[in-house]
Amino acid sequence: MPFTYDWERSEYPADTRSDFDLQERLGEAHWFDVNRGRGSESREIDPAGCVPLAEELLEARDLRPAEEWAPDNVFDPIGGARPIGRVRPRMLRRFDGTPVEPAVFTQIYNGESRGLYRPDAAPWVRIGQITTRTGRGSAALIGRNTVITAAHVVSDSWSSGGPVVGSPTFTPAMFNGASTLGRSWVANIVGVAAWEQFVGQDGYDIAICQLDQPMGEWLGYFGYRGYDDDWEDLAVWTHAGYPYDLSPNGDYPSVEYDIKVEDDDSDKYDTVELETKADIASGQSGGPLWARFRNGGRQITGVLSGREDNFAEPKNSLFAGGNGLVSLARWGRDNWG
Protein backbone atom coordinates (compact mmCIF):
# COMPACT_ATOMS: atom_id res chain seq x y z
CA MET A 1 0.00 0.00 0.00
CA PRO A 2 1.49 3.39 -0.93
CA PHE A 3 2.40 5.76 1.88
CA THR A 4 -0.14 8.52 2.53
CA TYR A 5 -0.39 11.21 5.15
CA ASP A 6 -2.69 13.88 6.51
CA TRP A 7 -1.80 17.30 5.09
CA GLU A 8 -3.26 18.93 8.22
CA ARG A 9 -0.65 17.33 10.47
CA SER A 10 1.68 20.20 11.18
CA GLU A 11 4.86 18.13 11.31
CA TYR A 12 4.54 17.33 7.61
CA PRO A 13 5.41 19.75 4.83
CA ALA A 14 2.45 21.40 3.17
CA ASP A 15 1.84 21.30 -0.57
CA THR A 16 3.92 24.30 -1.64
CA ARG A 17 2.12 24.74 -4.94
CA SER A 18 -1.54 24.21 -4.08
CA ASP A 19 -2.29 27.79 -3.07
CA PHE A 20 -0.60 29.95 -5.70
CA ASP A 21 -1.66 33.57 -5.64
CA LEU A 22 -2.45 34.26 -9.29
CA GLN A 23 -2.75 37.98 -8.51
CA GLU A 24 0.96 38.26 -7.69
CA ARG A 25 2.05 41.89 -7.88
CA LEU A 26 5.18 42.75 -9.80
CA GLY A 27 7.98 45.21 -9.28
CA GLU A 28 7.73 45.39 -5.47
CA ALA A 29 11.45 45.07 -4.77
CA HIS A 30 11.56 48.71 -3.72
CA TRP A 31 9.54 47.82 -0.60
CA PHE A 32 12.60 46.19 0.91
CA ASP A 33 14.68 49.30 0.27
CA VAL A 34 12.03 51.37 2.04
CA ASN A 35 12.10 48.92 4.95
CA ARG A 36 15.88 49.17 5.10
CA GLY A 37 15.65 52.96 5.16
CA ARG A 38 13.50 52.86 8.27
CA GLY A 39 16.66 52.03 10.10
CA SER A 40 17.30 49.67 12.97
CA GLU A 41 19.05 49.75 16.26
CA SER A 42 22.78 50.04 15.64
CA ARG A 43 24.65 46.99 16.86
CA GLU A 44 28.36 46.45 16.79
CA ILE A 45 29.40 43.51 14.64
CA ASP A 46 32.27 41.58 16.16
CA PRO A 47 33.84 39.65 13.25
CA ALA A 48 33.97 36.01 14.24
CA GLY A 49 36.63 34.89 11.79
CA CYS A 50 36.88 31.17 10.99
CA VAL A 51 35.29 29.07 13.70
CA PRO A 52 35.74 25.27 13.71
CA LEU A 53 32.85 23.72 15.60
CA ALA A 54 33.66 20.48 17.37
CA GLU A 55 31.42 17.44 17.58
CA GLU A 56 30.87 18.27 21.25
CA LEU A 57 28.36 20.90 20.09
CA LEU A 58 25.97 18.03 19.38
CA GLU A 59 25.95 16.95 23.02
CA ALA A 60 24.06 20.04 24.18
CA ARG A 61 22.10 20.66 21.02
CA ASP A 62 18.63 22.13 20.68
CA LEU A 63 16.88 20.43 17.77
CA ARG A 64 13.62 22.36 17.87
CA PRO A 65 12.62 23.58 14.40
CA ALA A 66 13.28 27.29 13.88
CA GLU A 67 10.52 29.33 12.27
CA GLU A 68 10.65 31.53 9.22
CA TRP A 69 10.58 35.26 10.06
CA ALA A 70 9.48 38.23 7.98
CA PRO A 71 9.25 42.00 8.65
CA ASP A 72 5.77 43.47 9.09
CA ASN A 73 3.85 43.95 5.83
CA VAL A 74 6.54 42.24 3.79
CA PHE A 75 5.60 41.64 0.16
CA ASP A 76 5.27 37.86 0.16
CA PRO A 77 2.96 36.47 -2.53
CA ILE A 78 1.88 32.91 -1.85
CA GLY A 79 3.17 30.98 -4.80
CA GLY A 80 5.99 30.66 -7.24
CA ALA A 81 8.82 32.91 -8.24
CA ARG A 82 8.36 35.45 -11.02
CA PRO A 83 9.68 33.55 -14.05
CA ILE A 84 11.78 35.00 -16.84
CA GLY A 85 12.61 33.55 -20.22
CA ARG A 86 15.76 31.81 -21.29
CA VAL A 87 19.00 33.76 -21.13
CA ARG A 88 21.51 33.11 -23.87
CA PRO A 89 24.87 32.23 -22.29
CA ARG A 90 27.93 34.14 -23.45
CA MET A 91 30.36 31.57 -24.84
CA LEU A 92 33.97 31.77 -23.78
CA ARG A 93 36.34 31.94 -26.76
CA ARG A 94 39.98 31.26 -27.44
CA PHE A 95 42.22 33.84 -29.07
CA ASP A 96 41.52 32.23 -32.44
CA GLY A 97 37.79 32.69 -31.92
CA THR A 98 36.80 29.05 -31.31
CA PRO A 99 34.39 28.43 -28.41
CA VAL A 100 35.43 26.93 -25.09
CA GLU A 101 33.14 24.80 -22.94
CA PRO A 102 33.29 26.01 -19.30
CA ALA A 103 34.74 23.45 -16.88
CA VAL A 104 31.57 23.00 -14.85
CA PHE A 105 29.27 20.03 -14.32
CA THR A 106 25.57 19.77 -15.06
CA GLN A 107 23.27 16.94 -13.93
CA ILE A 108 19.83 16.79 -15.57
CA TYR A 109 17.24 14.06 -14.99
CA ASN A 110 14.44 13.32 -17.46
CA GLY A 111 14.50 16.76 -19.07
CA GLU A 112 15.17 20.23 -17.70
CA SER A 113 13.01 21.09 -14.64
CA ARG A 114 14.63 24.37 -13.58
CA GLY A 115 13.39 27.81 -14.53
CA LEU A 116 15.07 31.21 -14.21
CA TYR A 117 13.26 33.83 -12.15
CA ARG A 118 13.50 37.44 -11.03
CA PRO A 119 13.82 37.79 -7.22
CA ASP A 120 11.75 40.78 -6.13
CA ALA A 121 9.55 39.30 -3.38
CA ALA A 122 9.86 37.06 -0.34
CA PRO A 123 11.19 34.45 0.03
CA TRP A 124 13.24 34.81 -3.16
CA VAL A 125 15.10 37.93 -2.00
CA ARG A 126 16.47 35.88 0.91
CA ILE A 127 18.42 33.66 -1.48
CA GLY A 128 21.62 35.09 -2.92
CA GLN A 129 25.07 34.52 -4.27
CA ILE A 130 28.35 34.20 -2.40
CA THR A 131 31.43 35.45 -4.23
CA THR A 132 34.90 34.39 -3.10
CA ARG A 133 38.35 34.96 -4.60
CA THR A 134 38.07 31.71 -6.59
CA GLY A 135 34.41 31.29 -7.45
CA ARG A 136 30.74 31.66 -6.61
CA GLY A 137 28.06 29.68 -4.85
CA SER A 138 24.55 30.03 -3.46
CA ALA A 139 23.29 30.75 0.06
CA ALA A 140 20.16 31.70 2.01
CA LEU A 141 19.41 33.89 5.01
CA ILE A 142 18.56 31.97 8.19
CA GLY A 143 19.04 34.79 10.70
CA ARG A 144 19.51 38.53 11.16
CA ASN A 145 23.21 38.35 10.24
CA THR A 146 23.53 34.70 9.21
CA VAL A 147 23.38 32.79 5.92
CA ILE A 148 23.75 29.07 5.32
CA THR A 149 25.63 27.50 2.43
CA ALA A 150 27.81 24.49 1.59
CA ALA A 151 31.19 24.32 3.29
CA HIS A 152 33.05 23.82 0.02
CA VAL A 153 31.66 27.12 -1.32
CA VAL A 154 33.70 29.08 1.25
CA SER A 155 36.60 26.66 1.70
CA ASP A 156 39.10 29.07 0.09
CA SER A 157 38.12 31.74 2.64
CA TRP A 158 38.71 29.39 5.57
CA SER A 159 41.72 29.47 7.87
CA SER A 160 40.84 27.64 11.07
CA GLY A 161 40.93 30.02 14.02
CA GLY A 162 42.12 32.91 11.85
CA PRO A 163 40.32 35.71 10.01
CA VAL A 164 38.18 35.15 6.96
CA VAL A 165 40.43 35.58 3.93
CA GLY A 166 39.81 36.70 0.35
CA SER A 167 37.08 39.27 1.13
CA PRO A 168 34.05 37.07 0.32
CA THR A 169 30.65 38.74 -0.07
CA PHE A 170 26.96 37.82 -0.06
CA THR A 171 24.54 39.54 -2.46
CA PRO A 172 20.86 38.81 -1.77
CA ALA A 173 18.57 38.64 -4.80
CA MET A 174 21.50 38.65 -7.23
CA PHE A 175 20.21 39.18 -10.76
CA ASN A 176 22.30 39.97 -13.82
CA GLY A 177 25.33 41.23 -11.92
CA ALA A 178 23.68 43.12 -9.04
CA SER A 179 20.91 42.73 -6.49
CA THR A 180 17.40 43.56 -7.71
CA LEU A 181 17.17 45.58 -4.49
CA GLY A 182 19.97 47.95 -5.53
CA ARG A 183 23.73 47.90 -5.94
CA SER A 184 24.30 48.78 -2.28
CA TRP A 185 22.75 45.49 -1.20
CA VAL A 186 26.02 43.61 -0.68
CA ALA A 187 27.32 42.33 2.66
CA ASN A 188 30.85 41.31 3.59
CA ILE A 189 31.29 37.87 5.12
CA VAL A 190 33.25 38.39 8.33
CA GLY A 191 32.75 35.01 9.99
CA VAL A 192 32.51 31.40 8.83
CA ALA A 193 31.63 28.45 11.08
CA ALA A 194 31.56 24.83 10.02
CA TRP A 195 32.31 21.37 11.36
CA GLU A 196 35.95 20.70 12.02
CA GLN A 197 36.80 19.59 8.51
CA PHE A 198 35.84 20.92 5.08
CA VAL A 199 34.56 18.29 2.73
CA GLY A 200 33.27 17.51 -0.73
CA GLN A 201 29.93 15.81 -1.29
CA ASP A 202 28.94 14.76 2.22
CA GLY A 203 26.13 15.25 4.73
CA TYR A 204 28.24 17.67 6.76
CA ASP A 205 29.16 19.88 3.78
CA ILE A 206 27.46 22.77 5.59
CA ALA A 207 28.73 26.18 6.70
CA ILE A 208 27.18 29.31 8.15
CA CYS A 209 28.47 32.79 7.38
CA GLN A 210 28.32 35.95 9.49
CA LEU A 211 27.41 39.13 7.59
CA ASP A 212 28.49 42.64 8.49
CA GLN A 213 24.98 43.97 7.72
CA PRO A 214 21.63 42.78 9.16
CA MET A 215 20.21 41.64 5.83
CA GLY A 216 17.83 39.26 7.58
CA GLU A 217 16.29 42.08 9.59
CA TRP A 218 15.40 43.90 6.39
CA LEU A 219 14.43 40.91 4.22
CA GLY A 220 13.34 38.24 6.68
CA TYR A 221 14.87 34.77 6.79
CA PHE A 222 14.12 31.07 6.43
CA GLY A 223 13.52 28.69 9.28
CA TYR A 224 15.18 25.28 9.41
CA ARG A 225 14.55 21.78 10.76
CA GLY A 226 15.94 18.27 10.62
CA TYR A 227 14.87 15.69 8.08
CA ASP A 228 12.31 12.96 8.85
CA ASP A 229 12.61 9.87 6.67
CA ASP A 230 8.81 9.56 6.71
CA TRP A 231 8.95 12.35 4.12
CA GLU A 232 10.72 10.15 1.58
CA ASP A 233 9.21 10.34 -1.94
CA LEU A 234 6.97 13.31 -1.14
CA ALA A 235 7.13 15.79 -4.03
CA VAL A 236 7.02 18.90 -1.82
CA TRP A 237 10.55 20.29 -1.83
CA THR A 238 11.84 23.40 -3.60
CA HIS A 239 15.45 24.25 -4.47
CA ALA A 240 16.92 27.52 -5.75
CA GLY A 241 20.45 28.60 -6.64
CA TYR A 242 22.68 30.18 -9.27
CA PRO A 243 23.60 27.70 -12.04
CA TYR A 244 26.41 28.44 -14.44
CA ASP A 245 24.81 26.52 -17.31
CA LEU A 246 21.59 28.55 -17.66
CA SER A 247 22.98 32.08 -17.59
CA PRO A 248 26.24 34.00 -18.11
CA ASN A 249 28.52 33.59 -15.07
CA GLY A 250 25.64 32.18 -13.05
CA ASP A 251 24.19 35.66 -12.56
CA TYR A 252 20.53 34.57 -12.73
CA PRO A 253 18.82 32.35 -10.14
CA SER A 254 16.86 29.24 -11.01
CA VAL A 255 14.22 27.31 -9.10
CA GLU A 256 12.88 23.77 -9.26
CA TYR A 257 9.66 22.66 -7.55
CA ASP A 258 8.16 19.30 -6.56
CA ILE A 259 11.49 17.63 -5.73
CA LYS A 260 11.44 14.25 -3.97
CA VAL A 261 14.00 13.00 -1.47
CA GLU A 262 14.47 9.41 -2.61
CA ASP A 263 16.88 8.23 0.06
CA ASP A 264 18.89 9.52 3.02
CA ASP A 265 22.21 8.23 4.35
CA SER A 266 23.63 9.04 7.77
CA ASP A 267 26.95 10.85 7.98
CA LYS A 268 29.26 12.41 10.58
CA TYR A 269 28.11 15.12 13.02
CA ASP A 270 24.59 13.66 12.98
CA THR A 271 24.05 14.84 9.41
CA VAL A 272 22.42 13.07 6.48
CA GLU A 273 22.96 12.97 2.74
CA LEU A 274 19.60 13.63 1.07
CA GLU A 275 19.53 11.98 -2.35
CA THR A 276 17.29 13.55 -5.00
CA LYS A 277 16.80 13.85 -8.75
CA ALA A 278 16.96 17.65 -8.61
CA ASP A 279 18.55 19.18 -11.71
CA ILE A 280 21.78 20.86 -10.68
CA ALA A 281 24.88 22.57 -12.05
CA SER A 282 27.97 24.26 -10.69
CA GLY A 283 27.08 27.50 -8.94
CA GLN A 284 23.98 26.07 -7.26
CA SER A 285 26.08 24.58 -4.46
CA GLY A 286 24.93 25.89 -1.08
CA GLY A 287 21.44 26.68 -2.35
CA PRO A 288 18.61 25.74 0.04
CA LEU A 289 16.18 22.82 -0.14
CA TRP A 290 12.98 23.80 1.64
CA ALA A 291 9.23 23.30 2.02
CA ARG A 292 6.47 25.34 3.62
CA PHE A 293 5.35 23.75 6.89
CA ARG A 294 2.07 24.45 8.64
CA ASN A 295 3.99 25.18 11.82
CA GLY A 296 6.90 27.46 11.10
CA GLY A 297 6.50 28.52 7.48
CA ARG A 298 9.32 27.93 4.99
CA GLN A 299 12.02 25.81 6.59
CA ILE A 300 15.29 24.60 5.11
CA THR A 301 16.18 20.92 5.51
CA GLY A 302 19.31 20.83 3.35
CA VAL A 303 21.83 22.74 1.24
CA LEU A 304 23.11 21.51 -2.11
CA SER A 305 26.44 19.72 -1.79
CA GLY A 306 26.80 18.26 -5.29
CA ARG A 307 26.27 14.86 -6.86
CA GLU A 308 27.22 11.35 -5.84
CA ASP A 309 30.91 10.62 -6.25
CA ASN A 310 30.58 7.09 -7.58
CA PHE A 311 29.97 5.23 -10.80
CA ALA A 312 26.19 4.99 -10.45
CA GLU A 313 24.29 6.23 -13.48
CA PRO A 314 22.68 8.61 -13.20
CA LYS A 315 24.33 10.05 -10.10
CA ASN A 316 21.88 11.43 -7.56
CA SER A 317 22.15 15.06 -6.54
CA LEU A 318 22.98 15.38 -2.84
CA PHE A 319 21.83 17.86 -0.22
CA ALA A 320 23.55 18.08 3.17
CA GLY A 321 21.12 18.18 6.09
CA GLY A 322 19.91 16.41 9.20
CA ASN A 323 20.19 17.28 12.88
CA GLY A 324 23.74 18.52 12.32
CA LEU A 325 22.35 21.26 10.07
CA VAL A 326 19.96 22.33 12.84
CA SER A 327 22.75 22.42 15.45
CA LEU A 328 24.99 24.49 13.20
CA ALA A 329 22.23 26.89 12.15
CA ARG A 330 21.01 27.39 15.72
CA TRP A 331 24.57 28.12 16.87
CA GLY A 332 24.70 30.82 14.19
CA ARG A 333 21.43 32.45 15.25
CA ASP A 334 22.38 32.32 18.93
CA ASN A 335 25.83 33.81 18.43
CA TRP A 336 25.46 36.09 15.38
CA GLY A 337 21.74 36.80 15.19
N, C-alpha and C positions, 0 to 999 in steps of 0.2 A: 504494500500500500504506500503510495507516495506521501512524503511528509507534508503536512499542512499546519497552519498556525492561525491564531486569532489576531487579526490586525490591531484590535483594541488593546492587546496586552502591551503595556508601555515598555517592557524590556526588549521588544522586538522592533526592528527598524520599520518605519512607515513606508508606504509606497511613495517614492519621491516624485513620481510623475503623474499621480492621479488627480492632482488638484491644481493644475496649471492655471495661472491667471492670464487669460487671453487678452486682457486689457492692459498688459504691461506698458508702462510709460517709458519713453525713451529720453535719452539726453539728460539724465538726472545726476550725472557725476558731480556737477557743481555743488550739490547739496553737501557732500563730504567736505569740500573746501570751506563752505560756510560754517559747518560744524567745527572744523579745525580753527577757524578764525575766532570762534567764541572763547578760545583760550582754555586753559586748564591750570590747575595748581602746579606751580613750578617745583620740580623734584630733581634733585641732583642725581645724575646717573654715575654710578661707580663702576667703571669698566671691569668686567669680571675676568677678562683674558681667557685662556684655554683651561677648562676645568675637566679633569678626568674623574668620572664618578665611579666609585668602586661598587662591587657587587653587594657590599654591606648595606647600601641604600635600600635594597629590596627587603631587608629584615624589618624595617620600620615603615614600610610603605603604606600609603593610603590609596586604595584602588577604587574609591568611589568615582563614578563617572563625573566629568566636569561639564557644565552646561555651556551652550553657546551664549554669547552676550552681544547685544547691539545697543548703540546710543538711542535715546528717545527719538521717535519719529523718523528713524532711518528708512531710506527708500529700499525696500526689500520685497520685490514682487515674488509671489509664490509661483515658482515654475522654473523654466529653463533659462539658460544664458541667452543673451541677444546674439543670434548667429550672424556671421558674415560669410561672404563667398570665399571661394578659393583664392589664395594668394600665390602668384607665380614666383617660385624661388629664383634667386639670382645665382646663376651657375658660376662657380669658381673657374678660372681659366689660366692656363699656362702662358708663358711669354709668347709662344707661337700661336696662341688663340684657341687651342684645343681645350675642351671642357675637362674638369677634374671632379670626380665624385668625392664628396666630403667623407672623411673617415669616421662615420657614425653608424650606429646600428638602428635598424627598424624591425619591429616584430608585429606583423599583422595577421589576424586570425579571421578566416572566412569573410574577407572583404573589409574595407575601411569602415570603422565605426566612430571615428573621432570627427568633430566639427570645430572649426575656428569660431571664436566669439569675441565680442567687444565687452570688456569688463567695466560697467558703469553703474552697477547696483550691487547690493549685498546678495549673496555672500562672495560674489566674484571679485570684488575689489580687495578682499582679504587674502587672495592668492596672488603671488608675485614671483619675481625672478631674482635669484641671488647671482651676483657677478663677483668672481674671484679673479686673481691674477692669471689663472690658467683656463678658465672656462665659466660656464653658466649652469644653473640648475633651477629647480622650482622649490617653493616653500609656501607655508600658510601661517597666518597669525593664529596663535592659540592663547595669547595673553596681551596685556597692555604694552609690554616691551619685548615680547617673546614670539619667535616663529619656530616652526618645526620643519625639518628637512631630512634628507639622507646624510649620513655621516660622510660618505665619500664625496659629496658635493663640496664640502668645506675642508676636506683633508689637507689641501695645500695651504690653508690658513691656520693650521693646527700646530702648536708647539707646546706640548704638555707642560702645564704650570707656568708658561710664559705668556706674553701678550699675543693677541690675534695679529697675524702677519698678512701682508699683501693688500690691506685696505679693502676687504670685501664689503659689498653693499647689498641692500634689499630694496627693490622697487615694487611696491604694491600696484596691482592693475597695470603691469607693463603691457604696452601695446604699440607696436611699430616704433620702438626706440625710446619711448618715454611713457610715464604713467598717464593714463587717461584723466587723472585727477589734476595734473599739472607737473611741470618739470621739477618743481621743488619737492615733490613727494619721493624722496630718496632718503633712506636711513643707513647710517654706517653700522656695521656689525662690530660690536666691541667686546663681545663675549661668546664663547662656544663651549657647550658642555655635551659630553657624550660618554658612553661606556669606555672602559679603560683602553680599548684597542679599536682602531679604525679598520673597517672591513670592506669587502666587496658586496656580493649579493648574499646577505644573511639577514636573519630576523632582527639582529641588533644593529643594523645599518641605519641608525637613527641619531640625529643630533638636534639640539635646540640652540638658537642663536639669540643673543641679547642685542637689542637695537638701542641706538642713542636718541631715538624719538618715540613718543608713545603712540605709534601708529594704531595700535589696537583700541586705544581710547577714542580715537577719531572715527575708526572704521568698524569697530566691533571685532569679534574673533570667534573662531570655532571652539566647540567643546571637544572632548575626547573620551574614549572608553576602551576597555579591553575587548578582545574578540571572543565570541561564544560560538563553539563549533555547531550548535544547533542552527546557526544561520547559513550553514553550507548550502550552496546551490540556490539561494534566494537572489533573484535578479533585482537588487535594490540599491546597489552601490554606485557611486559617482566618482570619477577621477578627473582631475584637471592638472595641466602643466604646460610647459613650453617646449614643444617638439621642434627639432632642427629640420625634420624632413618636410613639414607642411608650410614653412614660412622662412624667409631669409633670416639667418642667424638665430632662429628660434624666438623672434620678437613678438609673435602672436600666440596667445594661449589657445589650447584646444580642450574640449571636454568630451567625455564618453559616459553615457548613462547605462543603467540596467546591467551592470557588471555582476557576475557571480563569483564568489569565492568557492573554488572547486575542491580545495584541500588545504590543510594547515599542518605545518611541521614545527615541533618545538625546537627552540634554539637557546643559546646562552642568555643569561640575565632575564630569564622568564619571558623571553620574547617568542614570537612565532613567525614563520614564513607563510604568508598568505598567497596561495597559488591561484592565478586567474588567467583568463584569456583576454585581458584588456589589451588593446592595441597601444604599443608604446614605441618611443624612439628616444635617442639621446637628447638630453635637455629636459625631459619630463621627470628625471630622477628627483626625488624629494617631494614631488607633488602629492597632495593628500588623497586618500580614499575615504569617503564619508557617506553617511546616510542621514536622513532626518528622522529622529526618534521622537516618540510622543512625549517622553519625559527628557527634556534637555536640548531639543532642537537638533541642529546639524552637529554631528560629532564624528571626529576622525578616528578611524580604527587602524590606519596604516599609512605609511609613506612609500612611494615607489623606490625600490632598491635596484631593480633591473630585471634580468631574465635568468632562468636556470642555467647554471654553468655545468651542463652535462651534454650527452649526445642524444638526449630524447628529442624527438621531432613530432610536433613543433615544441619548442621550449616554452614552458609557462612563464608568464610575467609575474614577478614576485614583489609583494609589498611587505615591509617590515612593520610588525605590530605586536600585539599582546600586552600582558600586564607590564612588561618592561617599558613599553611606550608610555603607559599611564604614569609609572613612577618617574620617568624622566621628564615628562611634560609637567607633572605636578610640582616637581622640584623647581622647574623654570618659573612657573607662576608664583610659587611661594617666595622665591629669592629675587626674581627680576620684575615680577608683575605681569 
